Amino acid sequence: MAINSKRIISASVRDVVEFVLRSGDLGAAGHFAGPGRALEGTKGHQRLQKSRPAGYKPEVVISWQREMPDFVFELRGRVDGVLVEGDHLLVEEIKTVNRPWNGPADPLHWAQGKVYAAVYGCEYRFREVEVQLTYLDLNSDETVEFREVFTMQALGAFFEELISEYLEWIESHQQWRRIRDESIKALAFPFKEYRAGQRSMAVAVYRAVKNRAKIFVEAPTGIGKTVSVLFPSIKAMAEGHVEKIFYLTAKTIGRTVAEKTLEDLRATGLRLRAVTLTAKDKICFNNGERCDLKNCPFALGYYDRIKGAVREALQRESFTRGEIEGIAKKHQVCPFELSLDLSLWVDAIICDYNYVFDPTVSLARYFSDERHDYAILIDESHNLAERAREMFSADLEREEILSVKKTVALELTGCARALGKVSAQISALSKSEEWADRNGALVNKTAPETIRISLKKFLEEAESWLVRDEPAEFREPLLDLYFRVLRFNAILECYDERYVTTLDKATGKLRLFCLDPSALLRKALKRTGSTIFFSATLRPGEYFRESLGGEAADSFLQLNSPFPEENLCLMVHDKVATRLRARAASYEQVVSSIEAMVALKTGNYLVYFPSYEYLNQVAERFQALHPGYRTVVQNFGLSEEEREQFISQFRTGTSETLVGFAVLGGIFGEGIDLIGDRLIGVAIVGVGLPQICLERDLIREYWQKGGVSGFDYAYTFPGMNRVLQAVGRLIRSETDRGIVLLMDDRFGNRLYREMFPVWWDSRQTGSEEAIRTAGYSFWSQPLSTEQSGGATGATSLQRAAS
């Protein structure tokens, strides 16, 4: 129970010791430590503890508290062993190692033992304590022991110096929290008015965060989704409902918008620290080379410099990629590790989905089994189901297995034997009658249990060599395969009726494919407080609620567009057949329809296609027949620079018409912001169905057995969301105006019509002449700037939520 009901801040002995005393190089405590060795370490502890004399107590829990002005600090830990004989106290700290220990005792290990001795000795009033530090070599079971007797006075002085430095950091952080909370209480909505629907969204989010609940919000482009989730979550933080905010986004533009929104809030008085986590390979100063801890100047001596870097960094509040890189270069520390260390002291973390959900990448320091009051804000949630399928899937390549087997054969015979067995077992799988042949791929609805033991043997053999940290030409390929197998085994533990196993007969690729990630997403979110799923396109609602791990009790809010409906002219040309077999016959009709739309008004247009082949066939014909229009075509595999060049051509105030050809669902299908006359028209050819393939068909079959339309869950709904996202590129502000042309006979079907947003006032245009007539009528009308719904001032969220 907290003293005087003050807030308890807890830390482990190990965390405190390492934070205050750790020095030297990044990873110097052991460059490689696989999970298998961690388990062996636990078993080694237990063997050693059982060998101790009678009266020896293993795993003794200790706890120590100190009351501070605004909080109670609690130090907790578990002593490996305690032996009391009369007035003599022995405290043992056990460390398992992977080779004979032949040097002096590690100062950090001594420090842990001394802290345990100080706390235990003080509680039971001993005058002195003997501390024993024991190193157990897991390979030989040999031990090396260090012993030293300390007076309680000496232990007390050491303990006080250690804890005082740690508490300085904690007190400074608590002082920051007070400053932060006072600023939040005084914080007003950063704009004069809420847009239509924006206040409803903010209130719903606040209520969900306060109640530690989940909510799904479909908020069309223009409502201001980012501020509508961040503002109420920040308000709830000052009231004690939120420990930390995680803003998850899959795209760079999403991170940029979140960063800018926080800057807008800071401009109105908010004090809040936020860090953006950038993928290690992108932010690393090694210019794309593999991380080399032994030679990297930013890793060598990292712990000697990191506290200075963090201390200076905390003088500011925004830690974007550029700011992280600047601080890291100044202090000569790894930028990725700096961002992780900073994340412990910030209020909000902006990062990719995988830092929360991926079982092999998620941030263990935050997402353990213990539940925390985190607010998880998931931007562009319509992308999460597909991303989650990949995060919860894994594969092995026989070619890679055989290649590594060949390279290690001479020096690591045990490892080579294990890999040989894995390869043979994968080959044997193809001969089993349990597998169904699906056009060159074998499918099985059960896990490949026969290879589990061989994979485990490989991991053990690989770990036993990797922990030696010895150089070898095969080290990098072995390490890559080790982590691939480690991931495969982790996914194998998740395998249930929501999975299927596939084996490509030609390549020998074995894959554990997650058909339905909903249960795993739900399990991950149970470790957090509240979850806000938000996107411009979450329809049908039931499809997303089921796919993303929602439950019947979860709220679902669908909002109308805040912009005038009359500023969008949506035309449906339902006389065009774009199915695969009909595409060749549609080229001329599609070209004529595009020209009918763009001829009406000079400006910039985007035309989306279901494939590169279809796109190229139409683009070539359009360029040949209508050379007077400037065109730009999306090619496959564009570089970052080429993407920027593509978008930069959509300029404002153009005196000529530009027609851009892009792939539906690709990099230009969402996440681009062409405001004003940078884009005045969008044409979409087809209904966006994902390409028919084995995995999509397996998803279809899975959902069909679940009692819903499998084809819709696997193809129709994901496809229509691509369409909705592409349409959303057009109207981005109150003064934006433009035409949308949907070309496909299926857009006339009831199923698709029911997925049209309610503010779409579509017009049937079954011919090029009808397109010209409807388009001319639209462009002849004056611009409307009146919002489609009422707006209201920034009143109290708390009052509204109640």
Secondary structure, 3 states (H helix, E strand, C coil): CCHHHCEEEEEEHHHHHHHHHCCCCCCCCCCCCCHHHHHHHHHHHHHHHHCCCCCCEEEEEEEEEEECCCEEEEEEEEEEEEEEECCEEEEEEEEEECCCCCCCCCHHHHHHHHHHHHHHHHHCCCCEEEEEEEEEECCCCCEEEEEEEEEHHHHHHHHHHHHHHHHHHHHHHHHHHHHHHHHHHCCCCCCCCCCCCHHHHHHHHHHHHHCCCEEEEECCCCCCHHHHHHHHHHHHHHCCCCCEEEEECCCHHHHHHHHHHHHHHHHCCCCCCEEECCCHHHHCCCCCCCCCCCCCCCCCCHHHHHHHHHHHHCCCCEECHHHHHHHHHHHCCCHHHHHHHHHCCCCEEEECCHHHHCCCCCCCCCCCCCCCCEEEEECCHHHHHHHHHHHCCEEEEHHHHHHHHHHHCCCCHHHHHHHHHHHHHHHHHCCCCCCEEECCEEEECCCCHHHHHHHHHHHHHHHHHHCCCCCCCCHHHHHHHHHHHHHHHHHHHHCCCCEEEEEECCCCEEEEEECCCHHHHHHHHCCCCEEEEEECCCCCHHHHHHHCCCCCCCEEEECCCCCCHHHEEEEEECCCCCCHHHHHHHHHHHHHHHHHHHCCCCCEEEEEECCHHHHHHHHHHHHHHCCCCEEEECCCCCCHHHHHHHHHCCCCCCCCCEEEEEECCCCCCCCCCCCHHHCCEEEEECCCCCCCCHHHHHHHHHHHHCCCCHHHHHHHHHHHHHHHHHHCCCCCCCCCCEEEEEECHHHHCHHHHHCCCCCCCEEECCCHHHHHHHHHHHHHCCCCCCCCCCCCCCCCHHHHHC
